[in-house]
Amino acid sequence: MASRDPVDDLRRIAFYLERANEATYRVRAFRSAAAAIAKLPAEELAERAEAGTLAKLPGVGEVTARCIAESLAGEEPVYLRRVRSTEGTSLPAAAAALRDALRGDCHAHSDWSDGGSPIEEMALAAVELGHEYLVLTDHSPRLTVANGLSPARLRKQLDRVAELNDALPEGFRVLTGIEVDIRDDGSLDQENELLARLDVVVGSVHSKLRDESPRMTRRMLAAIANPHLDILGHMTGRKVAAAGEGDKGHRGGRTRPPSTFELDKVIEAVLEHGKAIEINSRPDRLDPPKRMLTVAVEAGCLFSIDTDAHAPGQLDWLGNGCERAALCGVPAERVVNTWSMERLLEWTAGHK
């Protein structure tokens, strides 16, 4: 029987574990093993499997060694079969149609801030999911707990993305972006010159989430009016479930009530300035609540269905957002990431 690719099998296991929001140590075991054996000649790997010495390699343990041996023997690893069997049920028809219409994801993080994987791994996972683009939106400087990017680091990242796009499969592109923190006064936490260079800017509130409604409303209105902001991220800041142990990007493991603000004024500003409201697909956020989402739909708002992924497997969370969007009657044509990349970029450029 022809051997399988053990590196690919290990990465697939890690992908499924990330999608299920499993513990970091478990995901890391498979990604570390994949990285370790990717450096070895095929002949040496086969010899070690025959001799039973795979587990002596740095970064390879007993469980991952067994997976490698099974893969080299041409068998789908038992561990991979088990994690594949935990895949969720099919989406309802309307949600599935919306998911099929999505061309990319406008909110994702890498290990440049608080994500767990390099940009390239996030990009390749997006390619495998059928995306045409992935917007890289690492955090801004003020969010130090998330290793936010200083202006100098963001400039370096822009150079890295340009290099990476030259090497990625034709027809796919990493778009430059940021999840910029909305400061207390509604200003955006990054240099205007840099924000102007980015393809997509997601703006989110991460601090003083319990501010009184008038103050939070003023803060959000100022941010929405900023010509550099394109998408209002996780607009209420709520946490509906404890973040998984494997979720490096959302520490704390606590639920959190939504922020209070004048929804009608926020929606009016979104419409006036031609911005979009994010439908955040994270299982611990699912933001905005359906009652708010329904109001925004009836008002005629644009939306972006995003994962806010911090690991490759989390990029497959788009179904969560599509299901909520379908329940609330969100039309596909008003979801900006159903648009072609050219139309999306024309729309964001129009704000600047």
C-alpha positions, 0 to 999 in steps of 0.5 A: 500500500502506498504511503500517505503524507505524514506531515499532511496527516498531522496538520489535518489532525491539528486543524480538526482539534483547533476547529473544536477549540481543544487544548493548546498542548494537544494542538501543539503536539501535532503541529510540532511533530509535523514541523519536526518530520518535515525537515527529515529525508523520506528515507530516514523517516521510513528507517525510523518508523521501521526501527520504532525510533520515531518517538526519539525525535525532538518534538515527536511523542508516542501518540504522534509517532504512532500516527506517523507510522500508520501514515507511512504504512498507507493507513489513515491514522486512527487519531485522524479518523477519530477527530474527523468523526466529530465533524458537526452536522450539515448546515440548514439549506439557507445557511449552507447557501450563504456559506457557499457564497463567501469568498473570504474571511475579513478577520483573522490573527497570526502569531505576529499578535495573539494567534497561534500559527504563522501567516503562511499556515493561516493562508494555506488553511484558507486556500484549502477551505476554498477562500479566494482571500484572507484578511490578516488583522492582527491587533494594534499597539494598545492591546499589549496583552495580545502582543499588538503590533507597533507601527514598526512591526506592522510595516515589517508585516506588510513586507512579509505579506507582499513576499508571501503573496508571491509564493502562494497559489495563484488565485489566492491572496492575503489582504493586509489589515488590522483589528484596530483598537477603538480608544476611549475617545473613539480614535483608532489605535494606529498611525493614520498613514499606516491605516491608509495603506491597509486593504481592510480595517476592522475596528473593535472595542476591547476596553471599558466595555461596561462604560455607560451607554452615552459614553460608549455610543459616542465612542462607537460613533466617532470610530464609525465616522473615521474614514479608515474604519471599514468593519465594526468588529464584535460590536457588543463585546459579549462573551456567551461561553467560556473560551476554550483552553486552546484559545490563546487569543481569548484568555480568561475563560469567563462569560461577559454581558454585552456592552450597552449603547444606542443601537439606532444611532450606531446603525444610522452611522453605519448606514451614513458612512457605508460601513459594515457590521461584523457577524462574529462566528466565534462560538464564544462570541456569536456577536451581535445578538440576534435581536440586534442583528435583525434590527440591522438587517431591517435597516439595510446595513452591510455585514461581514461574516468573519471567524476572528480565527486565532488558529488555522482550524478556527477558519472553518467556523464561518458556518456559525455566523452563516447560520445566525445570518440566515436565521435573521434574514441577512441577504447574501448580496449585503455580505461584503465577503460574498463580493469579489476581492476587487469589489471588496477593495473598491468598497474599502478604498471608497471610505478613505 
